[in-house]
């Protein structure tokens, strides 16, 4: 099976990356962190106009008419940019909730015991009776806990969450390599030291293994492969962020570095849609 991207898929990925670089660059990310969890409705509508939420909606219903592989590429870029908001819930609601496809309506969804961006949502999928706010480790993912709620994500939500994790892992790998190539100690860049070389090589391997799993799952849409992709992508996002922090040394532990934002988002995503324990049980049951 050929998993190489087509020219159209490459153009889609480049277009989403260009949009996010223009509308949600590092300054915008930092501004959002300082402002707190307030959703940028203008950016949300731009995402809608660009077809981000309507990618899989058939053309006859006003959508783009693409499939899960293309959605994965778009969400990978969103994860790379640390784009905040209930992206998955709104994407899944396109075509069933008025305004979701166009970015006019923000949709949140209950997943397990958690719901994100509840206060900013126009529509909530699932029962949020008795929802209480909980402190989120990620400053850009406000959370509420719902007692007795059942998981509602579904395979596609799990896959898109894995794609976001993959994008974050790719971003922290690039950050680690860039820093290792510029930071000097003892008269040479730290990337010349064998220990740092090995660490960066492990980052790359971890990302590419997760990428292969996520892209393959996007083609097959097999529930077991999706569970495996989520497991690998969660591990890649968390461990790549931690290793990136290690490459940065003391600088990585400061608030000014972006590494901690990726690590915190990766922790939150790992508990959303499908946890490692559920993914492991799903994979084990198929053996």
Beta strands, then each sheet from edge to edge (+ up, - down):
strand 1: 107-111
strand 2: 114-116
strand 3: 123-125
strand 4: 132-134
strand 5: 143-145
strand 6: 184-185
strand 7: 188-189
sheet 1: 3+ 1+ 2- 5+ 4-
sheet 2: 6+ 7-
end
